[in-house]
Amino acid sequence: MRSLYSLCGIVTIFAGLALAENWTGKLMDASCYDQNKTAKPCDASNSTTQFVLDVNGKIYRLDATGNAKAVEALKSRADRSDNANKPSTGSVNAKVSGTAEGDNLKVDMLEVQ
């Protein structure tokens, strides 16, 4: 009986992972986007804490986990590794894996490109 429960648990985990989708787009500052309603001046920076992902004009908000992962990814970007105080410049592209809940993304994995 115990092995049956274990098997069911493993199947459930893998089924959840199989339902995950992937998005690639431009990572932007959510508060800037909310104020301007345009993506042009809203590139994510080192001080950004709330993010949206622009995928071919469709805007998705990241959940709290996604925001934390994006902050961490921006801090450890390869182009800043020699100087952690160097400001991030230009657009930041990201690959996100997770599930969509309307216009929100529940993030499992985030990779800054």
C-alpha positions in Angstrom: 0.0 0.0 0.0 2.8 2.4 0.8 4.4 1.8 -2.6 1.1 2.6 -4.2 1.0 6.0 -2.4 4.6 6.7 -3.4 3.8 5.8 -7.0 0.8 8.1 -7.0 2.8 10.9 -5.5 5.5 10.6 -8.1 3.0 10.5 -11.0 1.3 13.6 -9.6 4.6 15.5 -9.5 5.6 14.5 -13.0 2.1 15.4 -14.3 2.4 18.8 -12.8 5.8 19.3 -14.4 4.5 18.2 -17.8 1.8 20.9 -17.7 4.4 23.6 -17.3 4.7 25.9 -20.2 7.6 28.0 -21.4 7.7 31.7 -22.3 10.6 33.8 -23.7 10.3 37.6 -23.7 11.5 40.9 -22.4 11.6 41.3 -18.6 10.3 44.7 -17.6 9.7 46.8 -14.5 6.0 46.3 -13.5 5.5 49.6 -11.7 6.9 51.5 -14.6 4.7 49.6 -17.0 1.6 50.3 -14.8 2.3 54.0 -14.9 3.2 54.3 -18.6 1.1 51.4 -20.1 3.9 51.0 -22.7 7.0 48.8 -22.7 9.4 51.4 -24.3 10.9 53.1 -21.2 10.4 50.2 -18.7 13.5 48.0 -18.9 14.2 46.0 -15.8 17.1 47.3 -13.7 19.0 46.2 -10.7 16.6 48.1 -8.4 13.4 46.5 -9.9 11.5 44.3 -7.5 8.2 43.7 -9.4 8.4 42.3 -12.9 6.3 41.7 -16.0 7.2 39.6 -19.0 6.4 41.0 -22.5 5.9 38.0 -24.8 5.3 39.4 -28.3 3.1 42.2 -27.0 1.3 40.1 -24.4 2.1 41.1 -20.9 2.3 38.6 -18.0 2.8 39.5 -14.4 5.2 37.3 -12.4 4.1 35.9 -9.1 6.1 36.5 -5.8 8.4 33.5 -6.5 9.0 34.7 -10.0 9.8 38.2 -8.8 12.3 36.8 -6.3 13.9 34.6 -8.9 14.2 37.6 -11.3 15.8 39.8 -8.7 18.4 37.0 -8.0 19.0 36.4 -11.7 19.6 40.1 -12.4 22.1 40.2 -9.5 24.1 37.3 -10.8 24.0 38.2 -14.5 27.2 37.1 -16.3 27.8 40.6 -17.7 27.9 42.0 -14.1 29.9 39.3 -12.4 33.1 41.4 -12.4 31.4 44.4 -10.8 28.2 43.8 -8.8 27.6 47.6 -8.6 27.6 48.0 -12.4 24.1 49.2 -13.4 22.1 47.0 -15.7 21.6 48.7 -19.1 19.3 47.9 -22.0 16.6 45.3 -22.3 16.7 42.0 -20.4 15.4 38.9 -22.0 14.2 36.0 -19.9 13.0 32.4 -20.4 10.3 31.5 -17.9 8.8 28.1 -17.2 5.7 27.7 -15.2 1.9 27.9 -15.5 -0.3 30.7 -16.6 -3.2 31.8 -14.5 -4.9 34.4 -16.7 -2.4 37.2 -17.2 -0.2 36.0 -14.2 2.6 33.5 -14.4 3.2 31.1 -11.6 7.0 30.7 -12.1 8.8 27.4 -11.6 12.1 28.5 -13.3 13.4 31.8 -14.6 16.6 32.3 -16.6 17.9 35.7 -17.7 19.5 35.5 -21.1 
